[in-house]
Amino acid sequence: MNLTVLDFLYTLIHLLIIGFNLFAWAFPAIRKLHLYGVAVTLGCWLILGIWYGIGYCPVTDWQWQVKEQLGEQNLPNSFVKYYADKLTGTSVNSTLIDGITAGSFLLSILISVYLNFFRRSSKLRTKSN
């Protein structure tokens, strides 16, 4: 496969994963799937992060290998940082990007846990009364 096409596909996969992790809790039909999705992402960040560095993402690793073959150098650790830099034309502070990424992800997890476990329980209690 052409490396440029593969790079594009990895970008698309990244954007789909990010969108899913941040917003899929909003759709009742896939809330449980969202919870699994954020668990897998968190597992990569923390468990694989033990060996590869906290926040490790295998998709980023694979995409960076492609980008290096395409001649890109000095790639940041984060896909979000890479595209924030690309979109703004500046070097956005990586600590700020990591903080926004982690905070948004944590908020999404909290919403998902609430909707999957607590809101659901209160609806069941209300229906049984």
C-alpha positions as MATLAB code, in Angstrom:
seq = 'MNLTVLDFLYTLIHLLIIGFNLFAWAFPAIRKLHLYGVAVTLGCWLILGIWYGIGYCPVTDWQWQVKEQLGEQNLPNSFVKYYADKLTGTSVNSTLIDGITAGSFLLSILISVYLNFFRRSSKLRTKSN';
ca = [
       0.000    0.000    0.000;
       1.183    3.529   -0.760;
       2.673    5.129    2.396;
       0.736    8.367    1.872;
      -2.531    6.428    1.773;
      -1.510    4.471    4.868;
      -0.670    7.717    6.675;
      -4.100    9.082    5.725;
      -5.787    5.896    6.985;
      -3.952    6.115   10.318;
      -5.048    9.741   10.636;
      -8.633    8.702    9.957;
      -8.370    5.878   12.523;
      -6.949    8.314   15.074;
      -9.757   10.803   14.512;
     -12.395    8.078   14.767;
     -10.906    6.744   18.016;
     -10.659   10.236   19.512;
     -14.204   11.112   18.461;
     -15.527    7.801   19.762;
     -13.702    8.164   23.089;
     -14.915   11.713   23.615;
     -18.515   11.535   22.377;
     -19.871    7.986   21.992;
     -21.297    8.092   25.535;
     -23.965   10.450   24.118;
     -25.584    7.627   22.156;
     -27.525    5.202   24.386;
     -27.237    2.298   21.937;
     -23.414    2.251   22.163;
     -22.770    3.458   25.720;
     -21.502    0.088   26.892;
     -19.252   -0.160   23.826;
     -17.928    3.313   24.675;
     -17.029    2.114   28.154;
     -15.040   -0.777   26.638;
     -13.388    1.586   24.165;
     -12.163    3.996   26.817;
     -10.997    1.037   28.922;
      -8.851   -0.226   26.031;
      -7.455    3.270   25.435;
      -6.709    3.718   29.135;
      -5.078    0.287   29.181;
      -2.774    1.280   26.324;
      -1.914    4.574   27.989;
      -1.206    3.070   31.410;
      -0.431   -0.638   31.086;
       1.505   -0.551   27.804;
       2.805    2.763   29.101;
       4.792    0.852   31.721;
       7.042   -0.386   28.916;
       6.661    2.305   26.262;
       5.961    5.442   28.294;
       2.750    6.708   29.880;
       0.252    7.734   27.226;
       1.504    5.150   24.740;
      -0.743    4.608   21.726;
       0.036    1.768   19.318;
      -1.745    3.584   16.473;
       0.519    6.602   16.958;
       3.537    4.302   17.009;
       2.504    2.689   13.710;
       1.662    6.026   12.110;
       4.973    7.564   13.180;
       6.803    4.639   11.560;
       5.006    5.489    8.312;
       5.694    9.216    8.689;
       9.397    8.517    9.258;
       9.478    6.456    6.071;
       7.874    9.453    4.356;
      10.757   11.592    5.616;
       9.202   13.341    8.619;
      11.493   13.861   11.588;
      11.246   15.063   15.179;
       7.730   13.748   15.629;
       6.156   14.489   19.029;
       4.938   11.745   21.337;
       1.338   12.748   20.786;
      -0.902   12.618   17.710;
      -2.954   15.473   19.198;
       0.182   17.604   19.643;
       1.267   16.849   16.074;
      -2.041   18.042   14.625;
      -2.376   20.987   17.007;
       1.013   22.173   15.737;
       0.014   21.495   12.151;
      -3.318   23.339   12.449;
      -1.920   26.362   14.293;
       1.391   26.595   12.453;
       3.154   26.932   15.812;
       4.572   24.625   18.439;
       1.767   24.290   20.965;
       2.960   23.549   24.485;
       2.987   19.759   24.880;
       2.084   19.968   28.582;
      -1.007   21.994   27.674;
      -1.974   19.498   24.962;
      -1.431   16.528   27.283;
      -3.490   18.244   30.006;
      -6.384   19.009   27.656;
      -6.239   15.487   26.224;
      -6.168   13.803   29.644;
      -8.826   16.123   31.095;
     -11.209   15.614   28.174;
     -10.661   11.873   28.280;
     -11.243   11.743   32.051;
     -14.441   13.777   31.709;
     -15.656   11.387   29.010;
     -14.916    8.385   31.243;
     -16.749    9.957   34.183;
     -19.796   10.713   32.032;
     -19.741    7.171   30.647;
     -19.474    5.568   34.095;
     -22.322    7.752   35.355;
     -24.569    6.954   32.384;
     -23.734    3.232   32.341;
     -24.028    2.564   36.065;
     -25.633    5.323   38.124;
     -28.231    6.886   35.844;
     -29.290    3.454   34.660;
     -29.750    2.272   38.263;
     -31.862    5.281   39.212;
     -34.132    4.697   36.159;
     -34.589    1.057   37.154;
     -35.489    2.075   40.732;
     -38.003    4.629   39.435;
     -39.688    2.093   37.131;
     -40.017   -0.507   39.896;
     -41.785    1.962   42.257;
];
